């Protein structure tokens, strides 16, 4: 946070389940200041979104009367105000589809998420990252992989989100590693790449054995002194391998871009490369902010 804060022209907000990120922006899309908190949707009651945001902006000149562009869980049913889903196939939705309202001078625009009826799937927040990616690469045609707690595989063509599929792989890894019998075997932050590579190959060859292979991590730790770094890497490989086996219709024969450069994103990149996929990684910088900025420029007719 800067000691001296210039008056912004608008406010960009990424309101997730566990986090709140706020950027003070000028009309050209330049960041004047950035702040964040743990006041995500998951810890807020419906009537507390406005005071929470105003508290974040209490020291900002002119913040009581500014446009605010918001993406993420603030638009969920349990959020500030529900922003109905756009249906695929569609471009990443922008301010034209936003839920809009005025609150004591704030002109609030909450961007909608995206839904898919068959197979049933939804996203909130990732569509703004996708908008940021397409602002960089408007002619991209292929697959975006967005690793996370709920990894998304998204088919992009002609500037539209054609279809997508969500996998709870990251959340399953966290639950198994912290709340299952495996927690004693994977209690480390270290990583064994050799164990990951071997586990991935094994899982892709026999994905139906996933449940048995998960318990074998515990058994090998007890009987054969399997190290925690190797067990943790193999747990990740088992889950990502099962995901890749299921998501094969998305990545087979496609150009794939993995969004992010975290350890998790690198694991997906390496796993896809092992399968001979034409894969590259995109250093996101902040695609969410780029997507929010694109929405603001659409609202105002472009950078000033």
Residue frames as qw, qx, qy, qz and C-alpha x, y, z in Angstrom:
[[0.000, 0.888, 0.459, 0.000, 0.00, 0.00, 0.00],
 [0.413, 0.473, -0.029, 0.778, 1.39, 3.42, -0.94],
 [0.267, -0.382, -0.462, 0.755, 1.86, 6.13, 1.72],
 [0.222, 0.419, -0.009, -0.881, 0.47, 8.79, -0.64],
 [0.410, 0.359, 0.832, 0.100, -2.57, 7.68, -2.57],
 [0.100, 0.085, -0.362, -0.923, -3.64, 9.38, -5.78],
 [0.607, 0.277, 0.361, -0.652, -7.33, 9.68, -6.54],
 [0.327, 0.030, 0.882, 0.338, -8.28, 6.71, -8.73],
 [0.390, 0.109, -0.352, -0.844, -10.69, 6.79, -11.67],
 [0.841, -0.116, -0.286, -0.445, -12.16, 3.37, -10.89],
 [0.471, -0.458, 0.705, -0.268, -11.81, 0.34, -8.63],
 [0.680, 0.205, -0.659, -0.246, -11.05, -3.23, -9.76],
 [0.567, -0.385, 0.568, -0.455, -12.06, -6.04, -7.39],
 [0.587, 0.122, -0.787, -0.144, -11.40, -9.79, -7.39],
 [0.547, -0.366, 0.436, -0.613, -13.65, -11.22, -4.67],
 [0.516, 0.147, -0.836, -0.115, -12.95, -14.91, -4.18],
 [0.756, -0.453, -0.450, -0.146, -14.12, -17.42, -1.61],
 [0.757, -0.433, -0.237, 0.429, -11.06, -16.92, 0.61],
 [0.448, -0.190, 0.058, 0.871, -9.60, -13.60, -0.55],
 [0.219, 0.920, 0.311, -0.095, -10.43, -10.02, -1.51],
 [0.540, -0.104, 0.237, 0.801, -8.09, -8.16, -3.86],
 [0.169, 0.920, 0.309, -0.171, -8.61, -4.49, -4.70],
 [0.542, 0.069, 0.232, 0.805, -6.76, -2.32, -7.22],
 [0.092, 0.828, 0.188, -0.521, -7.01, 1.46, -7.47],
 [0.599, 0.261, 0.544, 0.527, -6.88, 2.25, -11.18],
 [0.103, 0.529, -0.090, -0.838, -6.58, 5.21, -13.52],
 [0.692, 0.540, 0.145, -0.456, -8.39, 5.52, -16.85],
 [0.424, 0.631, -0.607, -0.232, -5.38, 4.20, -18.79],
 [0.952, -0.063, -0.290, -0.078, -5.40, 0.92, -16.87],
 [0.390, 0.455, -0.593, 0.537, -2.42, 1.79, -14.68],
 [0.664, -0.508, -0.531, 0.138, -2.38, 0.52, -11.09],
 [0.054, -0.778, 0.209, -0.590, -2.14, 3.32, -8.53],
 [0.291, -0.425, 0.713, -0.476, -2.31, 1.04, -5.50],
 [0.694, -0.047, -0.677, -0.241, -3.13, -2.55, -4.59],
 [0.314, -0.366, 0.659, -0.578, -4.39, -4.06, -1.38],
 [0.629, -0.074, -0.726, -0.267, -5.73, -7.45, -0.29],
 [0.442, -0.355, 0.560, -0.604, -7.35, -9.16, 2.68],
 [0.045, -0.014, -0.999, -0.004, -8.74, -12.51, 3.77],
 [0.420, 0.307, 0.455, -0.723, -12.32, -11.18, 3.73],
 [0.126, 0.026, -0.820, -0.558, -13.49, -13.57, 1.05],
 [0.590, -0.225, -0.337, -0.698, -17.10, -14.52, 0.37],
 [0.659, -0.146, -0.737, 0.047, -16.76, -17.58, 2.59],
 [0.366, -0.247, -0.602, 0.666, -16.48, -15.54, 5.80],
 [0.120, 0.016, 0.032, -0.992, -18.97, -12.77, 4.97],
 [0.288, 0.532, 0.735, -0.306, -22.70, -12.49, 5.55],
 [0.383, 0.599, 0.540, 0.451, -24.67, -11.09, 2.65],
 [0.052, -0.965, -0.237, -0.098, -25.15, -7.65, 4.20],
 [0.542, -0.723, 0.170, 0.393, -21.45, -7.13, 4.95],
 [0.714, 0.304, 0.313, 0.547, -19.99, -6.89, 1.44],
 [0.186, 0.870, 0.129, 0.438, -20.47, -3.14, 1.08],
 [0.418, -0.888, 0.180, -0.067, -18.99, -2.18, 4.48],
 [0.837, -0.248, 0.315, 0.371, -16.10, -4.59, 3.91],
 [0.596, 0.492, 0.260, 0.579, -15.23, -2.94, 0.60],
 [0.033, -0.932, -0.051, -0.358, -15.67, 0.56, 2.00],
 [0.668, -0.703, 0.191, 0.150, -13.32, -0.30, 4.88],
 [0.782, 0.034, 0.320, 0.534, -10.70, -1.31, 2.29],
 [0.366, 0.583, 0.281, 0.669, -11.18, 2.08, 0.60],
 [0.337, -0.844, -0.366, 0.201, -11.50, 4.28, 3.69],
 [0.391, -0.641, 0.155, 0.642, -8.27, 6.18, 2.99],
 [0.446, 0.223, 0.587, 0.638, -8.81, 6.54, -0.77],
 [0.109, 0.364, 0.040, -0.924, -9.61, 10.04, -2.07],
 [0.493, 0.245, -0.285, -0.785, -12.97, 10.18, -3.83],
 [0.069, 0.054, -0.992, -0.093, -13.68, 6.49, -3.28],
 [0.340, 0.337, 0.675, -0.562, -17.30, 7.15, -2.27],
 [0.588, 0.657, 0.183, -0.434, -18.28, 7.92, -5.88],
 [0.031, 0.534, -0.734, -0.418, -16.42, 5.69, -8.31],
 [0.857, 0.190, -0.314, -0.361, -17.18, 2.87, -10.76],
 [0.452, -0.432, 0.768, -0.136, -16.36, -0.53, -9.27],
 [0.751, 0.289, -0.491, -0.335, -15.83, -3.59, -11.51],
 [0.531, -0.400, 0.684, -0.300, -16.04, -6.87, -9.57],
 [0.701, 0.196, -0.627, -0.278, -15.46, -10.48, -10.56],
 [0.223, 0.183, -0.895, 0.340, -15.66, -13.71, -8.62],
 [0.269, -0.352, -0.886, 0.137, -17.82, -14.95, -5.78],
 [0.120, 0.252, 0.302, -0.911, -19.38, -11.56, -4.96],
 [0.496, 0.142, -0.348, -0.782, -21.76, -12.46, -7.79],
 [0.257, -0.070, -0.964, -0.024, -22.70, -15.87, -6.36],
 [0.480, -0.575, -0.553, -0.364, -26.03, -16.72, -4.74],
 [0.635, -0.604, -0.351, 0.330, -24.40, -16.20, -1.32],
 [0.500, 0.090, 0.009, 0.861, -22.53, -13.07, -2.44],
 [0.002, 0.259, 0.159, -0.953, -23.23, -9.35, -2.58],
 [0.617, 0.439, 0.127, -0.641, -25.73, -9.60, -5.44],
 [0.726, 0.089, 0.662, 0.161, -26.29, -12.55, -7.73],
 [0.261, 0.586, -0.440, -0.628, -24.94, -12.12, -11.26],
 [0.902, 0.213, 0.291, -0.238, -26.69, -14.74, -13.43],
 [0.572, -0.253, 0.649, 0.434, -24.49, -17.11, -15.43],
 [0.491, 0.567, -0.367, -0.550, -23.89, -16.68, -19.14],
 [0.906, 0.058, 0.409, -0.090, -24.25, -19.94, -21.10],
 [0.234, -0.412, 0.710, 0.521, -21.60, -21.53, -23.30],
 [0.641, 0.116, 0.100, 0.752, -20.76, -21.12, -26.09],
 [0.040, -0.977, -0.203, -0.058, -20.10, -17.44, -25.40],
 [0.400, 0.588, -0.335, 0.618, -17.29, -14.89, -25.16],
 [0.380, -0.231, -0.614, 0.652, -16.11, -14.18, -21.60],
 [0.091, -0.840, -0.508, -0.168, -19.00, -12.03, -20.30],
 [0.340, 0.187, -0.154, 0.909, -18.32, -8.35, -19.70],
 [0.075, 0.188, 0.410, -0.889, -20.07, -5.29, -18.32],
 [0.441, -0.050, -0.420, -0.791, -22.93, -5.59, -20.81],
 [0.676, -0.264, -0.660, -0.195, -24.07, -8.69, -18.89],
 [0.264, 0.111, -0.654, 0.700, -23.07, -7.41, -15.44],
 [0.346, -0.726, -0.592, 0.055, -25.38, -6.98, -12.47],
 [0.251, 0.366, -0.086, 0.892, -25.38, -3.22, -11.86],
 [0.374, -0.798, -0.472, -0.023, -26.51, -1.12, -8.92],
 [0.136, 0.665, -0.227, 0.698, -25.71, 2.12, -7.11],
 [0.669, -0.530, -0.457, 0.251, -24.73, 2.15, -3.44],
 [0.340, -0.874, -0.075, 0.340, -24.28, 5.61, -1.95],
 [0.123, 0.876, -0.330, -0.329, -22.33, 6.86, -4.95],
 [0.325, -0.344, 0.834, 0.283, -20.53, 3.65, -5.86],
 [0.734, 0.386, -0.209, -0.517, -21.49, 2.42, -9.33],
 [0.515, -0.315, 0.797, -0.027, -21.10, -1.33, -8.82],
 [0.738, 0.389, -0.379, -0.401, -20.77, -3.75, -11.76],
 [0.602, -0.324, 0.725, -0.087, -20.54, -7.46, -10.84],
 [0.392, 0.398, -0.679, -0.475, -19.46, -9.59, -13.78],
 [0.914, -0.056, 0.091, -0.391, -21.34, -12.86, -14.35],
 [0.454, -0.347, 0.809, 0.139, -19.86, -16.32, -14.29],
 [0.493, 0.293, -0.612, -0.545, -20.39, -18.98, -16.95],
 [0.702, -0.064, 0.621, -0.343, -22.50, -22.13, -16.93],
 [0.315, 0.236, -0.812, -0.431, -22.64, -25.28, -19.01],
 [0.772, -0.125, 0.118, -0.612, -25.82, -27.34, -18.90],
 [0.985, 0.004, 0.164, -0.060, -24.43, -30.68, -20.15],
 [0.592, -0.366, -0.661, 0.283, -22.34, -31.88, -18.46],
 [0.288, -0.923, -0.219, -0.135, -23.39, -29.49, -15.69],
 [0.661, -0.087, -0.149, 0.730, -20.55, -27.12, -14.79],
 [0.050, -0.978, -0.181, -0.088, -20.00, -23.55, -13.64],
 [0.620, 0.034, -0.169, 0.766, -17.19, -21.05, -13.18],
 [0.120, -0.974, -0.174, -0.087, -16.93, -17.70, -11.40],
 [0.381, -0.819, 0.306, 0.301, -13.73, -15.70, -11.63],
 [0.614, -0.132, 0.615, 0.477, -11.87, -17.87, -14.13],
 [0.475, 0.702, 0.475, 0.239, -13.86, -16.31, -16.98],
 [0.009, -0.993, 0.067, 0.099, -12.23, -12.96, -16.14],
 [0.507, -0.510, 0.580, 0.382, -8.78, -14.58, -16.29],
 [0.596, 0.316, 0.651, 0.348, -9.77, -15.97, -19.68],
 [0.261, 0.934, 0.239, 0.046, -10.86, -12.49, -20.79],
 [0.253, -0.865, 0.343, 0.264, -7.44, -11.21, -19.75],
 [0.595, -0.174, 0.680, 0.392, -5.71, -14.00, -21.68],
 [0.505, 0.583, 0.570, 0.283, -7.77, -13.28, -24.82],
 [0.053, 0.986, 0.007, -0.159, -6.95, -9.58, -24.50],
 [0.340, -0.642, 0.583, 0.364, -3.31, -10.67, -24.92],
 [0.153, -0.148, 0.882, 0.421, -3.95, -13.40, -27.50],
 [0.565, 0.305, 0.203, -0.739, -7.25, -12.65, -29.28],
 [0.672, 0.364, -0.479, -0.431, -6.70, -15.25, -32.03],
 [0.172, -0.314, 0.913, -0.196, -5.93, -18.17, -29.69],
 [0.835, 0.025, -0.250, -0.490, -7.64, -21.42, -30.63],
 [0.515, 0.203, -0.804, 0.216, -7.09, -24.38, -28.32],
 [0.692, -0.528, -0.493, 0.005, -7.31, -25.40, -24.68],
 [0.052, -0.661, 0.419, -0.620, -6.63, -23.40, -21.53],
 [0.713, -0.300, -0.605, 0.190, -5.77, -25.37, -18.40],
 [0.170, -0.706, 0.221, -0.651, -6.26, -23.34, -15.20],
 [0.600, -0.096, -0.737, 0.294, -4.80, -25.38, -12.31],
 [0.249, -0.446, 0.320, -0.798, -6.11, -24.78, -8.81],
 [0.406, -0.046, 0.765, -0.499, -8.32, -26.28, -6.14],
 [0.672, 0.472, 0.531, -0.211, -10.85, -26.81, -8.93],
 [0.266, -0.311, 0.584, 0.702, -8.85, -27.10, -12.15],
 [0.594, 0.628, 0.239, -0.442, -10.60, -25.95, -15.32],
 [0.411, -0.019, 0.693, 0.591, -10.07, -27.27, -18.85],
 [0.332, 0.710, 0.260, -0.563, -11.52, -24.73, -21.27],
 [0.545, 0.299, 0.590, 0.515, -11.97, -25.04, -25.04],
 [0.067, 0.720, 0.028, -0.691, -11.48, -21.66, -26.73],
 [0.444, 0.249, 0.644, 0.571, -12.33, -21.02, -30.38],
 [0.114, 0.598, 0.411, 0.679, -13.07, -17.80, -32.32],
 [0.037, -0.378, 0.274, -0.884, -12.88, -15.76, -29.12],
 [0.712, -0.371, -0.093, -0.589, -15.52, -17.87, -27.38],
 [0.303, -0.271, 0.859, -0.310, -15.59, -20.34, -24.52],
 [0.564, 0.060, -0.642, -0.516, -16.99, -23.37, -26.33],
 [0.852, -0.361, -0.348, -0.150, -17.04, -25.85, -23.44],
 [0.035, 0.618, -0.635, 0.463, -15.25, -26.57, -20.17],
 [0.834, -0.274, -0.478, -0.027, -14.78, -29.21, -17.49],
 [0.239, -0.742, 0.417, -0.467, -13.89, -28.79, -13.82],
 [0.791, -0.034, -0.586, 0.174, -11.91, -31.26, -11.69],
 [0.536, -0.808, 0.069, -0.235, -11.70, -31.12, -7.89],
 [0.845, 0.191, -0.353, 0.353, -8.15, -32.49, -8.02],
 [0.217, 0.496, -0.406, 0.736, -6.54, -29.74, -5.95],
 [0.574, -0.465, 0.213, -0.640, -9.17, -29.92, -3.24],
 [0.974, -0.108, -0.175, -0.092, -8.92, -33.72, -3.15],
 [0.646, 0.343, -0.438, 0.523, -5.13, -33.45, -2.76],
 [0.102, -0.500, 0.388, -0.767, -5.58, -31.08, 0.18],
 [0.785, -0.342, 0.077, -0.512, -8.25, -33.21, 1.85],
 [0.959, 0.032, -0.268, 0.088, -6.35, -36.47, 1.45],
 [0.543, 0.397, -0.420, 0.610, -3.13, -34.86, 2.61],
 [0.102, -0.401, 0.401, -0.817, -4.66, -33.27, 5.72],
 [0.634, -0.185, 0.300, -0.688, -7.70, -35.30, 6.77],
 [0.928, 0.105, -0.269, -0.235, -7.17, -38.88, 5.59],
 [0.905, -0.350, 0.166, 0.174, -5.01, -41.79, 6.72],
 [0.738, 0.438, 0.033, 0.511, -2.43, -40.53, 4.22],
 [0.082, -0.966, 0.066, -0.236, -1.75, -37.37, 6.23],
 [0.675, -0.638, 0.335, 0.159, 1.04, -39.09, 8.18],
 [0.802, 0.084, 0.417, 0.419, 2.75, -40.25, 4.99],
 [0.443, 0.616, 0.283, 0.586, 2.74, -36.96, 3.05],
 [0.336, -0.907, -0.189, 0.171, 3.46, -34.50, 5.87],
 [0.533, -0.304, 0.249, 0.750, 6.05, -32.38, 4.06],
 [0.367, 0.838, 0.055, -0.399, 6.36, -29.54, 1.58],
 [0.201, -0.512, 0.700, 0.457, 9.28, -31.19, -0.23],
 [0.775, 0.492, 0.004, -0.398, 8.91, -32.67, -3.70],
 [0.520, -0.273, 0.751, 0.301, 10.37, -35.73, -5.42],
 [0.487, 0.526, -0.269, -0.643, 10.14, -35.21, -9.18],
 [0.202, 0.248, -0.922, -0.218, 11.27, -38.74, -10.02],
 [0.168, 0.244, 0.893, -0.339, 8.47, -40.17, -7.88],
 [0.436, 0.536, 0.208, -0.692, 5.96, -37.84, -9.56],
 [0.393, 0.463, -0.580, -0.543, 7.02, -38.89, -13.06],
 [0.117, 0.072, -0.990, -0.035, 6.83, -42.60, -12.21],
 [0.240, 0.355, 0.744, -0.513, 3.47, -42.23, -10.48],
 [0.441, 0.519, -0.045, -0.731, 2.03, -40.29, -13.40],
 [0.355, 0.325, -0.771, -0.418, 3.05, -42.91, -15.94],
 [0.018, -0.082, -0.978, 0.188, 1.67, -45.69, -13.76],
 [0.316, 0.433, 0.543, -0.646, -1.66, -43.92, -13.24],
 [0.456, 0.490, -0.260, -0.696, -2.19, -43.07, -16.90],
 [0.291, 0.207, -0.893, -0.274, -1.62, -46.71, -17.83],
 [0.351, -0.344, -0.871, 0.020, -4.14, -47.97, -15.23],
 [0.173, -0.338, 0.139, -0.914, -6.38, -45.10, -14.04],
 [0.720, -0.384, -0.396, -0.421, -9.02, -47.54, -12.75],
 [0.733, -0.171, -0.539, 0.378, -6.62, -48.55, -9.96],
 [0.041, 0.650, -0.173, 0.739, -6.66, -45.06, -8.39],
 [0.653, -0.625, 0.053, -0.423, -8.38, -45.94, -5.10],
 [0.958, -0.195, -0.077, 0.197, -6.08, -48.91, -4.48],
 [0.626, 0.383, -0.159, 0.660, -2.96, -46.95, -5.39],
 [0.203, -0.757, 0.124, -0.609, -3.91, -44.22, -2.94],
 [0.807, -0.556, 0.112, -0.167, -3.92, -46.64, -0.02],
 [0.912, 0.129, -0.114, 0.371, -0.69, -48.20, -1.22],
 [0.218, 0.717, -0.268, 0.605, 1.06, -44.93, -0.33],
 [0.587, -0.631, 0.290, -0.418, 0.23, -45.59, 3.32],
 [0.988, -0.125, 0.091, 0.026, 1.25, -49.24, 3.08],
 [0.742, 0.450, -0.171, 0.467, 4.57, -48.46, 1.39],
 [0.060, -0.758, 0.328, -0.560, 5.37, -45.85, 4.02],
 [0.754, -0.496, 0.300, -0.308, 4.78, -48.43, 6.76],
 [0.971, -0.027, 0.227, 0.076, 6.43, -51.44, 5.11],
 [0.781, 0.318, 0.142, 0.518, 9.09, -50.03, 2.81],
 [0.387, -0.567, -0.076, 0.724, 9.95, -46.63, 4.33],
 [0.343, 0.647, 0.418, 0.537, 8.54, -44.62, 1.44],
 [0.291, -0.140, -0.217, 0.921, 9.74, -41.07, 2.10],
 [0.156, 0.699, 0.485, -0.502, 7.28, -38.23, 2.67],
 [0.151, 0.578, -0.304, -0.742, 8.51, -36.21, -0.36],
 [0.069, 0.078, -0.887, -0.449, 8.10, -39.26, -2.61],
 [0.069, 0.465, 0.867, -0.166, 4.67, -40.07, -1.15],
 [0.160, 0.683, 0.242, -0.671, 3.49, -36.47, -1.56],
 [0.158, 0.445, -0.538, -0.698, 4.69, -36.34, -5.17],
 [0.045, -0.093, -0.959, -0.265, 3.06, -39.69, -5.94],
 [0.151, 0.573, 0.687, -0.421, -0.22, -38.56, -4.38],
 [0.228, 0.652, -0.082, -0.719, -0.19, -35.56, -6.69],
 [0.112, 0.292, -0.788, -0.530, 0.73, -37.78, -9.65],
 [0.113, 0.286, 0.951, -0.039, -2.10, -40.22, -8.91],
 [0.217, 0.687, 0.501, -0.480, -4.71, -37.46, -8.82],
 [0.208, 0.659, -0.291, -0.662, -3.38, -35.45, -11.77],
 [0.028, -0.174, 0.904, 0.390, -2.91, -38.64, -13.77],
 [0.202, 0.458, 0.856, -0.128, -6.53, -39.66, -13.18],
 [0.225, 0.754, 0.192, -0.586, -7.60, -36.17, -14.22],
 [0.104, 0.522, -0.580, -0.616, -5.53, -36.27, -17.41],
 [0.143, 0.094, 0.964, 0.205, -7.00, -39.66, -18.30],
 [0.219, 0.650, 0.677, -0.266, -10.51, -38.22, -17.98],
 [0.154, 0.829, 0.022, -0.537, -9.67, -34.91, -19.69],
 [0.501, -0.127, 0.656, 0.551, -7.98, -36.59, -22.68],
 [0.385, 0.673, 0.576, 0.262, -10.69, -35.41, -25.12],
 [0.033, -0.980, -0.061, 0.185, -9.65, -31.86, -24.23],
 [0.255, -0.788, 0.441, 0.345, -5.89, -32.10, -24.61],
 [0.695, 0.017, 0.639, 0.329, -5.32, -34.85, -27.20],
 [0.486, 0.421, 0.498, 0.582, -4.11, -33.29, -30.44],
 [0.030, -0.948, -0.286, -0.137, -4.70, -29.77, -29.13],
 [0.326, 0.473, -0.293, 0.765, -2.60, -26.71, -28.42],
 [0.584, -0.669, -0.453, 0.082, -2.69, -26.34, -24.63],
 [0.159, 0.592, -0.306, 0.728, -1.74, -23.34, -22.51],
 [0.582, -0.467, -0.588, 0.312, -1.32, -23.87, -18.77],
 [0.078, -0.845, -0.032, -0.528, -2.15, -20.68, -16.91],
 [0.599, -0.775, 0.169, -0.112, 0.36, -19.98, -14.15],
 [0.538, 0.544, -0.583, 0.275, 3.91, -20.75, -13.09],
 [0.601, -0.551, 0.423, -0.395, 3.26, -22.18, -9.61],
 [0.204, -0.310, 0.928, -0.002, 4.53, -25.61, -8.59],
 [0.596, 0.332, 0.672, -0.288, 1.06, -26.98, -9.35],
 [0.575, 0.741, -0.040, -0.344, 0.96, -25.36, -12.80],
 [0.134, 0.646, -0.731, -0.175, 4.46, -26.67, -13.50],
 [0.439, -0.075, 0.887, -0.124, 3.29, -30.18, -12.53],
 [0.662, 0.556, 0.414, -0.285, 0.47, -29.98, -15.07],
 [0.388, 0.798, -0.361, -0.286, 2.83, -28.63, -17.73],
 [0.085, -0.489, 0.865, 0.072, 5.30, -31.46, -17.14],
 [0.561, 0.143, 0.787, -0.213, 2.56, -34.09, -17.09],
 [0.643, 0.682, 0.182, -0.297, 1.16, -32.89, -20.42],
 [0.240, 0.756, -0.566, -0.224, 4.63, -32.67, -21.97],
 [0.366, -0.272, 0.890, -0.023, 5.21, -36.32, -21.00],
 [0.623, 0.405, 0.649, -0.164, 2.19, -37.21, -23.14],
 [0.425, 0.131, 0.547, 0.709, 3.63, -35.40, -26.16],
 [0.119, 0.862, 0.488, -0.063, 1.16, -32.51, -25.92],
 [0.361, 0.471, 0.076, 0.802, 2.02, -29.18, -27.57],
 [0.435, -0.797, -0.404, 0.110, 1.91, -27.34, -24.25],
 [0.352, 0.395, -0.218, 0.820, 3.22, -24.00, -23.08],
 [0.335, -0.591, -0.568, 0.465, 2.80, -21.98, -19.91],
 [0.078, 0.763, 0.183, 0.614, 1.50, -18.43, -19.65],
 [0.342, -0.130, -0.484, 0.795, 3.05, -16.29, -16.93],
 [0.047, -0.754, -0.647, -0.099, -0.22, -14.82, -15.81],
 [0.103, 0.286, -0.129, 0.944, 1.20, -11.62, -14.34],
 [0.260, 0.276, 0.677, -0.631, -2.32, -10.80, -13.40],
 [0.039, -0.235, -0.764, -0.599, -4.78, -11.96, -16.01],
 [0.123, -0.670, -0.707, 0.191, -7.66, -11.23, -13.65],
 [0.104, -0.666, -0.098, 0.732, -6.72, -7.55, -13.52],
 [0.042, -0.170, 0.588, 0.790, -6.32, -7.48, -17.30],
 [0.072, -0.439, -0.849, -0.286, -9.80, -8.96, -17.66],
 [0.138, -0.746, -0.503, 0.415, -11.28, -6.41, -15.26],
 [0.122, -0.511, 0.194, 0.829, -9.49, -3.62, -17.13],
 [0.021, 0.116, 0.755, 0.645, -10.88, -4.86, -20.44],
 [0.103, -0.646, -0.757, 0.007, -14.37, -4.74, -18.89],
 [0.150, -0.722, -0.226, 0.637, -13.84, -1.16, -17.69],
 [0.092, -0.313, 0.454, 0.829, -12.57, -0.03, -21.09],
 [0.016, -0.371, -0.828, -0.419, -15.63, -1.60, -22.69],
 [0.141, -0.739, -0.588, 0.297, -17.76, 0.42, -20.26],
 [0.131, -0.783, -0.032, 0.607, -16.00, 3.70, -21.02],
 [0.635, 0.768, 0.045, -0.069, -15.10, 3.23, -24.68],
 [0.802, 0.358, -0.183, 0.441, -11.40, 2.51, -24.20],
 [0.599, -0.389, -0.210, 0.668, -8.37, 3.89, -22.35],
 [0.080, 0.982, 0.172, -0.011, -8.20, 7.67, -21.99]]
